[in-house]
């Protein structure tokens, strides 16, 4: 092999490696950009109009909301998964949180129930984004109302299952914990 052919082969090898590296970097930047764009589009406020926050500021809110749930057929001792009739990707992301919480609180006498905002529009006065969770203790008192998790996709942010479990099983009742000023993966009702 001549020196010219050897140099050309070496140069082609370097150019091939450089081209491959550039192509991989462009591909990775493109994928990361798409993921960032999708994540930003998924994050939204749980209570964008502050309707839940305003309602929760009323002294009788806990009882009024518990009564709305009771009118919707929700019994005491229930974890109420609030969703809607529409498809929502965010709803699927909460399945693991819902299953974990349901399994842990079943021993405390809690059952899991689904509540559709489409079927119970009176609830949308308070909760107009989902997925959401309401915890009604065995005495019929509202213990928690808000999301299962917060942050990008509700899977990379903060998981609230441990806090919700603690609120649901606390021996003393100090009123409901209303978690409305958060951002995460939520769909509008």
ABEGO torsion letter per residue (X at the ends): XBAAAAAAAAAAAAAAAAAAAAAAAAAAAAAAAAAAAAAAAABBBABAAGAAAAAAABAAAAAAAAAAAAAAGBBBGBBBBBBBABBBAAAAAAAAAAAAAAAAAAAAGBBBBBBBAAABAAAAAABABOBBBBBBBAAGBBABBEBABBEBGGAABBBAAAAAAAAAABABBAEBBBBABBBBBBBBX
